[in-house]
Amino acid sequence: MLITAEAVKVGHPDVVADTIAAHIIAEIMDGEHKIGMDVNTMPHCGIEVFLGKGFCIVGGEVSTRIYVDIERSIRQTVLSLGYNDAAVGLNGHSMGVFNAIIPQSPDINIGTRADLGKHKEIGAGDQGIMYGFACDETTELLPLTYVLANNMMRIFEDSDNPVFAPDGKGQVTIDYDDNGKPLRVAKVLMSNAVDYRYITVSNETEEMAKKLSFECLKDWVDDKTEFMFNPTGEWQAVHSCSAADSGVTGRKLVCQLYGAYPGAQLGGGSIVNKSPEKVDCSAVFGSRHAAKNIVAAGLAKKCSVQLAYAIGVAKPMSIYVNTFGTGIMPDKKLSQVMEKVFDFTPKRMIEKFDLLSGKIYRKMAKNLFLDDYEWEKTDMVDELKKEAGV
C-alpha cells in the first residue's frame, strides 16, 4: 500500500506568513525578557498575516509591555527568506505593509492571567482540541513519510544553487507491506519555482532537482522510484510566492503536523502565530511529547493523544489515548497512566518546553518536531514505565 506525505519550503507563501507572525512574537519575547518576564507577566499574542502580490497585511491581538517595530520586523523576515527581488515573487524592500494589530480583548485577558482570572491560575487562551502523534517508524518516532518529505525540503532550502527560488513544495510516497512496515520510496514529487536568470534549459533543472531529492532519500530510493518535477511543465520564479498565490497563517497545518499520515489527526488552529497560553500552540507540543514518550517507553508502537480545553480553565476537559491496537495495555488504562505522569496545564507546558523563548519561535515555522526542542525529549520514559508497572 502507498502512503504519501506533503511538505513545504519556508519560502512557500503560507509559511512566509507563519514566519512573519512567529518572528514578531520572537521579538516581543526578547523585549519582554529584557525588562523581566515570567509566566505571570508574559505577553499574549494572536497574530494573523495575509500576503498578496507585493503587500502584507498583519492583524490580530497583542498584549505586551514593550514596543516592536512591526513593519521593520516584517521586512527583515521576508528578506531573510530570500525574497529581495520581484523576480522571485516578492521583494521585502519595496512591498507594502499594513499593520492592523489591536490590543488583546480584556475578556480573553482575564482568563489567561493568574491574578485576574476566575480560577486564579493561567487558563487556556481559548477552547480547542489538540492532537499529538508518534510511531516507531523512525528514530525520531515520527512517520517515515513525514521525515523524508521534510528532509527533502531542507536540502532544497540549504542548496546554494540560485536556480531554485525560495518557493517550493513536494511529496514523498512510500510503499508499505501488509504489516505496515515501510519498504521503499515509490514516488517523489518536487515542485520548485525556477529563476530563469540563472538557467535556460528546463530539463537540466529537472536533473538537478532529482539529484538533490534523491540525495536525502538515498537509503530508500531504487531504480523503480518515480520522480516528477514541476508537473505542469514550468514554474517561473517571477510567478511564485504571493505574486501567484496568497499566503495565510495556519494554512499548512497538515504539512507541519505529521504530513497527513493516516491516524495522525489534526485539531486546534494555527500554532506558530500564537503565544503559548493559547493551547493551539502549547498543547500541540504537550500532546506530541506525551505520545512520543509512550512509544519510546515501549507501551505502544503507534499512539495518538487528544487534549481538549475550555477557555480560561487550566486543566484539560478530557484526555484520550488511541494506540490503534498496538498498546501493551488497554487504551483506557494507558490514558490513566499518562494523566498521572504528565501535567498539561498551560503554565507547566510553557515552563517545561521553554515556550517564552524568542529562539524557539524563530525556528517553529520551519520545523515543529525535527529539532532539539524540549517537547521532543523522551525524558518521561522511566516514570511512564514505573506508573504502568512494566
Secondary structure by P-SEA (a helix, b strand, c coil): cbbbbbbbccccaaaaaaaaaaaaaaaaaaaaaaacccccbbbbbbbbbbbcccbbbbbbbbbcccccaaaaaaaaaaaaacccccccccccccbbbbbbcccccaaaaaaacccccccccccccccbbbbbbccccccccccaaaaaaaaaaaaaaacccccccccccbbbbbbbccccccccccbbbbbbbbcccccccaaaaaaaaaaaaaccccccccccbbbbccccccccccccccccbbbbcccccccccccccccccccccccccccccccccaaaaaaaaaaaaaaaacccccbbbbbbbccccccccbbbbbccccccccaaaaaaaaaacccccaaaaaaaaccccaaaaacccccccccccccccccaaaaaaaaacc
